[in-house]
Amino acid sequence: MAEAVLLPKLGQTVEEATIVRWHKAEGDKVKKGDVLFEIETDKAVLEAESFHEGTLLKVLVAADETVPVSSVVGYVGAPGEEIPETPRPAAEPARPEAKPASRVHRDAGGTPAPRSAPVVPAAPQASPTPPKRLFISPRARMLARNRLVDPARVTGTGPNGRIVVKDIEAYTAANAIDSIRISPAARRLAEREGVAILDVRPTGDSGRVLVCDVKRALAERPVPLSKMRQVIAQRLTQSFTTTPHFYVTVEVDMTDMLAFRRKIKDAGRHYTVTDFILQSVVLSLQEFPVLNSVTDGHKVRWHGSVDLGMAVGLDEGLVVPVIRNAQDMTLDQLHDAARALAAKARDGKLVPDEMTGSTFTVSNMGMLDVENFGAIINPGESAILATASTVERPAAVNGTVCVRRIMKMTLSADHRIVDGTMGAGFINAIKQKIEDIALWKRLTL
């Protein structure tokens, strides 16, 4: 009997996913471990491998369709093998994201209490409005295509509002479409791609539409955001509009740190600047636990561990892999965890559980030639640290002016629980640790 191909379960919070594309077509040979298809969740695009060997007999869910996890999306088996009757999976409404309830939190007075539902709720998902069905006769549709008219803009006068030929002709006359000059090549391209002539801005002599004008109109067509970008937009809009952000910026003298890093690198210890920043943040969060907390404006919840988010930029969007229990790690362990997670992020191998539940996030754009920036706090956290590029600039040191390597850091904090004094104290604690070479000598022994 043919083996069912299931949409894999990708973490505790993922209820559905979209198949982006199939790597195999019906009739293709499949080996165990072959990538069958790519799926997109609200957090990442991932590859799904085959657990079976044989032939891809049937694809039940096409590309760009969204279905619940564990749904049957296809079958693999021997050619000609019987395929079971399987109802087509239907997409379920997305459920609010919830964090695991395994850790202990403390209330505002510091008393341990069982962890309950997240303080910061997910913003409600707007129900997409289904596209309005277009009632148009076949002849009218063909005429609209020949005249380069978008039929969706035409008012139908036929039965039940159906668009008929005379409606296309009336629209054409009202907009003087027949008088628009267009080159034969541009007309062929516009007709093939379904570009409405009124959407094209002509640049040719005497207002003639050229091929380049049609190509520009094609490039300017709106395209839907990916599921990941939609969720990024929704979550960051929620955070920025519901959390009162305030910002504190300091300059960090990286000169001695970079010299120390070069020295230990020559000795075979390959730490990155990010490693030192992350370690400084972890140590400082233990001194300032309010920065490792979250509030809904009525209660504050302290996180018992430092689950450090590390922003990684990808072509598809920003992902934040999480280093769990960073407070218990040595610098070597932190380095290994950060490197492994960053590599998985760039290879598209992160699973959703590795990108949820952070308690504080660091966003490092030091490699992008950025002087300074402020980041938006991730929902479920009270602050985020943005670190910029290190640049040479003149600085006063012991009464003399010399060239130093300077990096700016900006803390974005939730003003409901973090005041200016605390925010300044926290970011200066990070600065002092980064500049403390004696500390790094002890931590790298």
C-alpha positions in Angstrom: 0.0 0.0 0.0 1.2 3.5 -0.8 2.9 5.5 2.1 1.3 8.8 3.1 3.5 11.9 3.0 2.6 14.1 5.9 3.1 17.8 6.4 5.6 17.6 9.3 4.9 19.0 12.8 7.3 21.8 13.2 7.1 22.8 16.9 4.6 23.3 19.6 3.2 26.6 18.3 2.9 25.8 14.6 -0.6 24.7 13.6 -0.5 25.1 9.8 2.0 25.7 7.0 2.1 26.6 3.3 3.7 24.4 0.7 6.0 26.8 -1.2 7.0 24.4 -3.9 7.4 20.7 -4.7 10.9 19.5 -5.5 9.4 16.3 -7.0 6.6 15.9 -9.5 4.1 13.0 -9.7 6.0 10.1 -11.3 9.4 11.1 -10.1 11.6 8.6 -8.2 12.1 9.4 -4.5 14.8 8.1 -2.1 14.8 8.4 1.6 16.2 11.8 2.6 15.3 13.4 -0.7 13.8 16.9 -0.3 10.1 16.5 -1.4 8.9 20.1 -0.9 9.5 23.4 0.9 7.1 24.7 3.5 6.7 28.1 4.9 5.4 28.7 8.5 5.0 32.1 10.1 8.6 31.9 11.2 10.7 30.2 8.5 10.9 28.4 5.2 12.0 24.8 5.7 12.7 21.7 3.6 10.6 18.5 4.1 12.5 15.3 3.4 11.0 11.9 2.4 10.8 9.1 4.9 10.0 6.6 2.2 11.5 5.3 -1.0 9.6 4.7 -4.3 7.7 7.0 -6.7 5.8 10.1 -5.9 2.4 8.7 -6.9 0.1 11.6 -6.0 0.3 15.3 -4.9 -2.8 16.2 -2.8 -1.7 19.8 -1.9 -0.4 22.1 -4.5 2.1 24.9 -4.1 0.9 28.0 -2.4 -1.8 26.1 -0.5 -2.0 26.2 3.3 -3.1 23.2 5.4 -2.8 22.0 9.0 0.3 20.2 10.1 0.2 16.4 10.0 -2.2 16.6 7.0 -1.6 14.0 4.2 -0.1 16.0 1.3 0.9 13.2 -1.1 1.7 9.5 -1.5 4.9 7.6 -2.2 4.9 4.0 -3.4 5.5 1.6 -6.2 4.2 2.6 -9.7 0.6 1.5 -10.1 0.1 0.9 -6.4 -3.4 1.7 -5.1 -3.7 5.1 -3.5 -6.2 5.3 -0.5 -9.2 7.6 -0.8 -8.1 10.6 1.2 -10.2 13.7 1.8 -8.4 16.9 0.8 -7.0 18.6 3.9 -8.6 22.0 4.7 -6.8 24.9 6.3 -7.6 25.7 9.9 -7.7 29.2 11.4 -4.4 30.1 12.9 -4.3 30.0 16.7 -2.7 32.6 19.0 0.9 31.8 19.7 1.6 30.6 23.2 4.8 30.0 25.0 5.6 26.7 26.9 4.5 26.8 30.5 7.5 25.0 31.9 9.5 27.7 33.7 8.7 29.5 37.0 8.1 33.2 37.1 7.9 35.8 39.8 5.4 38.4 40.5 6.3 42.1 41.1 7.3 41.2 44.7 9.6 38.4 43.6 7.5 35.5 44.8 7.7 32.4 42.7 4.4 31.4 41.0 3.4 28.9 38.3 3.9 30.3 34.9 0.6 30.9 33.2 -0.5 32.2 29.7 1.8 34.8 28.1 1.3 38.4 29.3 1.6 39.8 25.8 -1.2 38.4 23.6 -0.9 37.9 19.9 -2.6 40.5 17.8 -5.9 39.2 16.3 -5.5 37.9 12.8 -7.7 39.7 10.4 -9.8 37.4 8.3 -8.8 37.8 4.6 -11.6 39.1 2.4 -12.2 36.7 -0.4 -11.7 38.2 -3.8 -14.9 39.3 -5.5 -15.9 36.9 -8.2 -15.8 38.4 -11.7 -18.9 37.7 -13.8 -18.0 38.3 -17.4 -19.0 36.7 -20.7 -16.3 34.8 -22.7 -16.6 37.3 -25.6 -16.3 40.3 -23.2 -13.2 38.7 -21.5 -11.5 38.2 -24.9 -12.3 41.8 -25.9 -11.0 43.1 -22.7 -7.7 41.3 -23.2 -7.5 42.6 -26.8 -8.2 46.2 -25.7 -5.8 45.9 -22.7 -8.6 46.6 -20.3 -8.8 45.4 -16.7 -12.4 43.9 -16.5 -12.4 44.3 -12.7 -12.8 48.0 -13.2 -15.8 47.7 -15.6 -19.3 47.9 -14.3 -21.4 45.1 -15.7 -24.9 45.7 -17.1 -25.8 42.2 -18.0 -28.0 39.8 -15.9 -26.9 39.8 -12.2 -24.2 42.4 -13.0 -22.5 40.3 -15.6 -19.9 42.2 -17.8 -20.9 41.9 -21.5 -19.2 43.2 -24.7 -21.0 46.5 -24.7 -19.7 47.2 -21.2 -16.1 46.8 -22.4 -16.8 49.0 -25.4 -18.3 51.7 -23.2 -15.3 51.6 -20.9 -12.9 51.7 -23.8 -14.7 54.8 -25.3 -15.0 56.6 -21.9 -11.3 56.3 -21.3 -10.2 56.9 -24.9 -8.2 53.7 -24.9 -8.3 53.3 -28.7 -6.4 56.7 -29.0 -3.5 55.5 -26.9 -0.5 54.9 -29.1 1.5 51.7 -28.3 4.3 49.9 -30.1 3.4 46.4 -31.5 6.0 44.7 -29.2 4.7 46.6 -26.2 1.1 45.5 -27.1 2.1 41.9 -27.4 3.8 42.0 -24.0 0.9 43.8 -22.3 -1.6 41.3 -23.7 0.5 38.3 -22.8 1.0 39.5 -19.2 -2.5 41.0 -18.7 -1.3 44.5 -18.2 -4.0 47.2 -18.4 -3.0 50.0 -20.7 -4.3 52.6 -18.2 -1.7 51.3 -15.7 1.2 52.1 -18.1 3.0 55.5 -18.0 4.2 56.2 -21.6 7.7 57.6 -22.2 8.0 57.3 -26.0 7.7 60.2 -28.5 4.2 61.8 -28.5 3.1 59.7 -25.5 3.7 56.3 -27.2 3.8 53.3 -24.9 7.1 51.3 -25.3 8.2 47.9 -24.1 10.1 49.4 -21.3 7.0 51.1 -20.0 5.1 47.8 -19.9 8.0 46.2 -18.1 8.0 49.0 -15.5 4.2 48.5 -15.0 4.8 44.8 -14.5 7.6 45.5 -11.9 5.3 47.9 -10.0 2.5 45.3 -9.7 1.8 44.7 -6.0 2.8 41.2 -4.8 1.7 39.5 -1.6 4.0 39.4 1.3 5.3 36.0 2.3 3.8 34.5 5.4 7.0 35.3 7.3 7.0 38.9 6.3 3.3 39.2 7.2 3.9 37.9 10.7 7.0 40.1 11.1 4.8 43.1 10.1 2.0 42.2 12.4 4.1 41.5 15.4 6.4 44.5 15.1 3.4 46.8 14.5 1.8 45.4 17.6 4.9 46.0 19.6 5.6 49.5 18.4 2.0 50.7 18.8 1.3 49.1 22.2 4.7 49.4 23.9 6.1 52.8 24.9 9.6 52.6 23.6 12.4 54.8 24.9 16.1 54.7 23.7 19.5 55.1 25.4 22.7 55.2 23.3 26.3 54.9 24.5 29.7 54.7 22.7 31.9 51.7 23.5 35.7 52.0 23.0 36.5 48.7 21.2 40.2 49.4 20.7 41.5 47.2 23.5 38.9 44.6 23.0 39.8 44.2 19.3 43.5 44.0 20.1 42.8 41.3 22.7 40.6 39.4 20.2 43.5 39.5 17.6 45.9 38.2 20.3 43.8 35.2 21.3 42.9 34.5 17.7 46.6 34.1 16.9 46.6 31.6 19.7 43.8 29.6 18.1 40.8 31.0 20.0 38.4 32.2 17.3 35.8 34.4 19.2 33.6 36.9 17.3 32.8 40.4 18.5 29.2 39.2 18.8 30.4 36.6 21.4 31.7 39.2 23.7 28.6 41.4 23.3 26.3 38.4 24.0 28.3 37.4 27.1 28.3 41.0 28.4 24.5 41.1 27.9 24.0 37.8 29.8 26.1 39.0 32.7 24.3 42.4 32.8 20.8 40.9 32.7 21.6 39.0 35.9 22.4 42.4 37.5 19.3 44.0 36.1 16.6 41.3 36.1 13.8 43.8 35.2 15.4 43.9 31.7 14.7 40.2 31.6 11.0 40.6 32.4 7.8 41.4 30.5 4.7 43.4 31.4 1.1 43.9 30.1 0.8 47.2 31.9 -0.9 45.5 34.9 1.5 42.8 36.0 5.2 42.1 35.5 6.7 38.7 35.0 10.3 37.9 35.6 11.9 35.2 33.5 13.9 32.7 35.5 16.4 32.1 32.8 18.1 34.2 30.1 16.8 32.9 26.8 18.9 35.1 24.5 17.5 36.0 21.1 20.0 36.7 18.4 18.7 38.5 15.3 19.8 37.0 12.0 19.0 38.7 8.7 18.0 36.5 5.8 16.7 37.4 2.3 13.2 36.4 3.3 13.2 38.4 6.5 14.6 38.6 10.0 14.7 35.5 12.2 15.6 35.3 15.9 17.1 32.0 17.0 17.2 31.6 20.8 20.1 30.5 22.9 18.4 28.7 25.9 19.7 29.1 29.4 22.5 31.4 28.3 23.2 32.3 32.0 24.6 28.8 32.6 27.0 28.9 29.6 30.7 29.6 29.5 32.0 31.9 26.8 33.0 28.9 24.7 29.6 27.3 25.0 27.9 30.6 24.1 30.2 30.9 21.1 29.4 27.4 19.9 25.6 27.8 20.4 25.5 31.2 18.6 27.6 29.9 15.7 25.4 26.7 15.3 22.1 28.6 15.4 23.3 31.3 13.0 24.4 28.6 10.5 21.1 26.8 10.8 19.3 30.1 10.2 21.2 30.8 7.1 20.7 27.3 5.8 17.0 27.4 6.5 17.3 24.5 9.0 15.9 26.2 12.1 12.7 24.7 13.5 10.0 27.0 15.0 10.8 26.0 18.6 14.3 27.3 18.1 12.8 30.8 17.3 10.3 31.3 20.1 10.4 32.2 23.7 13.3 34.6 23.8 13.5 36.9 26.9 15.9 39.5 25.5 17.2 40.1 22.0 20.5 41.4 20.6 20.4 42.8 17.0 24.0 43.3 15.7 24.4 45.2 12.4 28.1 45.8 12.9 29.0 44.1 9.7 26.7 46.4 7.6 28.6 49.7 8.0 25.9 51.2 10.2 26.7 54.1 12.5 23.7 53.8 14.8 20.2 52.4 14.9 17.3 51.6 17.2 15.5 48.3 17.1 11.8 47.5 17.9 11.2 45.4 21.0 10.1 41.8 20.3 6.6 41.0 21.8 7.1 39.2 25.1 10.3 41.1 26.0 11.0 44.4 27.7 14.0 45.5 25.8 16.3 44.9 22.8 20.0 45.9 22.3 21.1 47.3 18.9 24.8 47.3 18.2 26.3 49.2 15.2 29.6 49.1 13.3 32.9 49.9 14.8 34.6 52.9 13.3 37.8 54.9 13.8 37.4 58.4 15.3 39.4 60.8 17.3 38.8 60.5 21.1 40.2 62.1 24.2 42.2 59.6 26.3 44.0 60.7 29.5 44.1 64.3 28.3 45.3 63.6 24.7 43.5 63.1 21.4 44.1 59.8 19.6 42.4 57.6 17.2 40.2 54.9 18.8 37.8 52.2 17.5 34.3 53.2 18.6 31.0 51.3 18.5 27.6 52.7 19.3 25.0 50.7 21.2 21.3 51.6 21.6 18.9 50.1 24.1 15.2 50.1 23.2 13.3 49.6 26.4 9.6 49.3 27.6 9.1 52.5 29.6 6.3 50.9 31.6 8.8 48.9 33.7 12.2 50.3 32.7 12.9 53.9 33.6 15.7 56.1 32.3 18.0 55.5 35.2 17.7 51.7 35.0 18.1 51.7 31.2 21.2 53.9 31.5 22.6 51.7 34.2 22.0 48.5 32.2 23.5 49.7 29.0 26.5 51.2 30.8 27.0 47.8 32.6 27.3 46.2 29.2 29.7 48.9 28.0 31.9 48.4 31.1 32.1 44.7 30.6 33.0 44.9 26.9 35.8 47.4 27.7 37.0 45.3 30.7 40.0 43.3 29.3 40.7 41.7 32.7 37.3 40.1 32.6 37.9 38.6 29.2 41.3 37.3 30.3 39.5 35.4 33.1 36.7 34.1 30.9 39.1 32.8 28.2 41.6 31.1 30.5 
